[in-house]
């Protein structure tokens, strides 16, 4: 939009003309849609959502402004913008552009990986831990793959890498490691995981899901991207949905070898959205806000774990923006009781016969977690009173 008068008119219509005055995020969040427009209320809009592992502290104020600047141009396809984003990501990761694959969130990348590795006829196996994030095992199973599930280490709830190594056979096409894991939140150390990948790589590829890894203070020392630089058949996936606070924009990417990147790209179903690409590019330039967001999530996690200890409920040492914890009742009953009190909580991401009395709770804002605390105390107290 080259005409400044037209641009101001558009901003006024959208109710955001004050952006030019450098309004911060809290004020932006208070803005309303233009006169005559009615913003629909989501089906669960009246509830506090602590079920989706979203980051309630993002996106950064500069990213919000970038979104509004991009909106007048969103009639265009983001072909060149995607390329610029890939170049920025390649520089960030220390790899070539040919090592980067974009996706609509990490979920599309998981589907692309399943299509590439499990489309062939014959016996194909995927080795995963249990419980773990369900998308890749689900996609692979739909394509006819055999899922080899290796239980977590009982004492630590971490991946049992030795047992996973033993589960790899002649038919294994891929090993999946979500690190930090979901729903447990536990993390395998970078050196230990790198040694595992080096041992496995001669036999099959390894997919390392690092969507929560950037929440770690020493994330750069923990990432497995150096294995990609070394040419190993390793796929490292990231997302702008967690640390960057952009879950609604569906921007994910993978770092892998040029050969695997080209193979995966063949299975991409669609392109990215223009505004999401603009937001991702802007967010890469906001390290101070990302550090702030990491700190707020960590503080919320510490407070929530203190509540669990006070109530007397066990939990895993989570490194994500959520905590996996005991509830002392069937998870379905707990979800229903919390929803009746205005709080949505997560599910265990596990088979029906495992972790029936565990729940994954995302970290919300301080105000949200305060309301959650009241509701949780009521639900747990009521359940214990009936037992």
Residue pairs with C-beta under 8 A, 6 or more apart in sequence:
1 7
1 10
1 72
1 73
7 72
8 17
10 72
11 17
11 19
11 20
11 68
12 34
13 34
14 33
14 34
14 68
14 71
15 31
15 32
15 33
15 34
15 35
16 28
16 31
16 68
18 27
18 31
19 28
19 65
19 68
24 61
25 60
25 61
25 64
28 61
28 64
33 39
44 344
46 342
47 339
47 342
47 343
47 344
48 342
48 343
48 344
48 364
48 368
48 371
48 372
49 344
49 362
49 364
50 343
50 344
50 345
50 346
50 361
50 362
50 363
50 364
50 368
50 372
51 344
51 345
51 346
51 347
51 362
52 247
52 346
52 362
53 182
53 242
53 320
53 321
53 322
53 346
53 360
53 362
54 241
54 242
54 245
54 247
54 321
54 362
55 241
55 242
55 243
55 244
55 245
55 247
55 293
55 297
55 321
56 245
56 364
56 365
56 368
57 245
57 292
57 293
57 296
57 297
57 365
58 243
58 244
58 245
58 246
58 283
58 289
58 293
59 67
59 244
59 245
59 246
59 279
59 283
60 244
60 245
60 282
60 283
60 286
60 289
60 290
60 293
61 289
62 282
62 285
62 286
62 289
63 244
63 245
63 246
63 279
63 282
63 283
63 286
65 282
66 278
66 279
66 281
66 282
67 275
67 278
67 279
67 282
69 278
70 274
70 275
70 278
70 279
71 275
73 274
74 273
74 274
74 275
76 274
77 271
77 274
78 271
78 272
78 273
78 274
78 277
78 278
79 271
81 274
81 277
81 278
81 281
82 102
82 271
82 272
82 277
83 97
84 281
85 102
85 277
85 280
85 281
86 97
86 100
86 102
86 253
87 97
88 281
88 284
89 100
89 253
89 255
89 284
90 96
90 97
90 99
90 100
92 284
93 99
93 100
93 225
93 255
94 225
94 229
95 225
95 228
95 229
95 255
96 258
98 258
98 261
98 262
99 228
99 255
99 256
99 257
99 258
99 261
100 253
100 254
100 255
100 261
101 109
101 112
101 253
101 254
101 256
101 261
101 264
101 265
101 268
102 251
102 252
102 253
102 268
102 272
103 109
103 112
103 252
103 253
103 254
103 268
104 250
104 251
104 252
104 269
104 270
104 272
105 239
105 241
105 247
105 250
105 251
105 252
106 209
106 211
106 237
106 238
106 239
106 241
106 252
107 135
107 252
108 250
108 252
108 268
108 269
109 237
109 252
109 253
109 254
109 264
110 135
110 136
110 139
110 207
110 209
110 237
111 135
111 139
111 267
111 269
112 264
112 265
112 267
112 268
113 136
113 139
113 174
113 207
113 235
113 264
114 136
114 139
114 140
114 142
114 143
114 145
115 139
115 143
115 267
116 260
116 263
116 264
116 266
116 267
117 124
117 126
117 140
117 173
117 174
117 205
118 124
118 126
118 139
118 140
118 143
118 144
118 145
118 173
118 174
119 143
122 171
123 146
123 171
124 140
124 143
124 144
124 145
124 146
124 171
124 173
125 145
125 146
125 147
125 148
125 169
125 171
125 172
125 173
126 136
126 137
126 140
126 145
126 146
126 147
126 148
126 172
126 173
126 174
126 175
126 176
127 148
127 150
127 164
127 167
127 168
127 172
127 174
127 175
127 176
128 136
128 137
128 147
128 148
128 149
128 150
128 175
128 176
129 149
129 150
129 151
129 152
129 159
129 160
129 164
129 177
129 178
129 181
130 149
130 150
130 151
130 152
130 350
130 351
130 354
131 152
131 183
131 184
131 348
131 349
131 350
131 351
131 354
131 355
132 176
132 178
132 181
132 182
132 349
133 178
133 181
133 182
133 183
133 209
133 349
134 349
136 176
136 207
136 209
137 147
137 149
137 176
140 147
140 174
141 147
145 173
146 171
148 167
148 172
150 159
150 160
150 163
150 164
150 167
151 160
151 163
152 158
152 159
152 160
152 184
152 186
153 159
153 160
156 186
157 184
157 186
157 316
157 317
157 324
158 181
158 184
158 186
158 187
158 188
159 177
159 179
159 181
159 186
159 188
161 188
161 192
161 193
161 196
164 175
164 177
164 196
165 196
165 199
165 200
168 175
168 200
168 203
168 204
172 203
172 204
173 204
173 205
174 204
174 205
174 206
174 207
175 200
175 204
175 205
175 206
175 207
176 206
176 207
176 209
177 188
177 193
177 196
177 206
177 207
177 208
177 209
178 209
178 211
179 187
179 188
179 193
179 208
179 209
179 210
179 213
180 186
180 187
180 212
180 213
180 215
180 216
180 318
180 319
180 320
181 187
182 212
182 320
182 322
182 349
182 360
183 322
183 324
183 346
183 347
183 348
183 349
183 350
183 358
183 360
184 316
184 318
184 324
185 212
185 316
185 317
185 318
185 319
185 320
185 322
185 323
185 324
186 316
186 317
186 318
186 319
187 213
187 216
187 222
187 319
188 196
189 222
190 221
190 222
190 223
190 224
193 208
193 224
194 224
194 226
194 227
196 206
197 206
197 208
197 224
197 227
197 232
197 234
198 227
198 232
200 206
201 227
201 232
201 233
201 234
204 233
205 233
205 234
205 235
205 260
206 232
206 233
206 234
206 235
207 234
207 235
207 237
208 224
208 234
208 235
208 236
208 237
209 237
210 223
210 224
210 236
210 237
210 238
211 237
211 238
211 239
211 241
211 242
211 252
212 242
212 319
212 320
212 321
213 219
213 222
213 223
213 238
214 238
214 242
214 243
214 290
214 294
215 242
215 243
215 294
215 297
215 298
215 319
215 320
215 321
216 222
216 319
217 294
223 236
224 234
224 236
225 236
225 255
227 234
227 236
228 234
228 235
228 236
228 255
228 256
228 257
231 257
232 257
233 256
233 257
233 260
234 256
234 257
235 254
235 255
235 256
235 260
235 264
236 254
236 255
236 256
237 252
237 253
237 254
237 255
238 252
238 253
238 254
238 255
239 251
239 252
239 253
240 246
240 249
240 251
240 252
240 276
240 279
240 280
240 283
241 247
241 249
241 250
241 251
241 252
242 320
242 321
243 290
243 293
243 294
244 280
244 283
244 290
245 293
246 276
246 279
246 280
246 283
249 273
249 275
249 276
249 279
249 280
250 272
250 273
250 276
251 272
251 276
251 277
251 279
251 280
254 261
254 264
256 264
283 290
297 321
297 363
300 363
300 364
300 365
300 366
300 369
301 318
301 321
301 323
301 363
303 369
304 323
304 361
304 363
304 369
305 315
305 323
307 373
307 376
308 314
308 315
308 323
308 325
311 376
311 377
311 380
313 325
313 326
313 327
313 328
313 380
314 325
314 326
315 323
315 324
315 325
315 326
316 323
316 324
316 325
318 324
321 362
321 363
322 346
322 360
322 361
322 362
322 363
323 360
323 361
323 363
324 348
324 358
324 359
324 360
325 358
325 359
325 360
325 361
326 357
326 358
327 334
327 357
327 358
327 359
327 380
328 357
328 380
328 383
328 384
329 357
329 383
330 356
330 357
331 347
331 348
331 355
331 356
331 357
331 358
331 359
333 383
334 345
334 359
334 379
335 344
335 345
335 347
335 359
337 379
337 382
337 383
338 344
338 345
338 372
338 375
338 376
338 379
341 375
341 378
341 379
342 371
342 375
343 371
343 372
343 375
343 376
345 359
345 360
345 361
345 362
346 359
346 360
346 361
346 362
347 359
347 360
348 354
348 355
348 356
348 358
348 359
348 360
349 360
350 358
361 372
363 369
364 372
